[in-house]
Amino acid sequence: MADSPAAKQARYRARLRGELPPAVPLLCSCGQGRSGRYGLLCRDCWRKTDAGRAWNRERIARYRASRKTPAQTPPVNS
């Protein structure tokens, strides 16, 4: 759960006083921010890995397969 604004402010002031070490940004080797969802990589770098490419191929295959199936149309009453 996220910290309250008061807790964030207290932590910030403690860092200014030197009681806490500086905050370490979560950065990928390319310099972009990362969330931790893809380990030590950002989303863009993860998509360049073998696992990311396989995920993208599967995603596009699912999309193309859904586009090839004919749409369900109600019967026309003549």
C-alpha positions, -999 to 999 in steps of 0.1 A, spaced: 0 0 0 12 35 -8 24 57 20 4 86 32 14 122 22 25 128 58 48 97 58 63 108 24 70 143 38 86 129 70 108 106 49 118 135 26 127 157 56 147 129 72 167 126 39 173 164 40 186 161 75 209 132 65 192 106 86 183 85 57 203 76 26 194 92 -7 166 76 -27 178 52 -54 158 56 -86 146 25 -103 162 28 -137 169 3 -165 204 2 -181 189 24 -209 180 51 -184 143 47 -185 123 41 -154 112 6 -145 84 -7 -124 99 -40 -114 73 -60 -134 99 -71 -159 128 -75 -134 157 -52 -139 145 -41 -174 120 -14 -185 91 -24 -207 108 -15 -239 140 -34 -231 120 -64 -220 101 -65 -253 135 -68 -271 144 -100 -252 134 -135 -264 106 -137 -239 92 -103 -249 94 -111 -286 76 -145 -280 49 -126 -260 44 -101 -288 42 -129 -315 15 -146 -295 -4 -114 -289 -4 -105 -326 -14 -141 -336 -44 -140 -312 -54 -106 -327 -51 -119 -363 -70 -150 -355 -99 -130 -340 -100 -108 -371 -103 -139 -394 -133 -154 -377 -165 -141 -393 -186 -119 -371 -218 -134 -357 -246 -117 -376 -283 -122 -368 -303 -140 -395 -322 -117 -418 -359 -122 -419 -372 -119 -455 
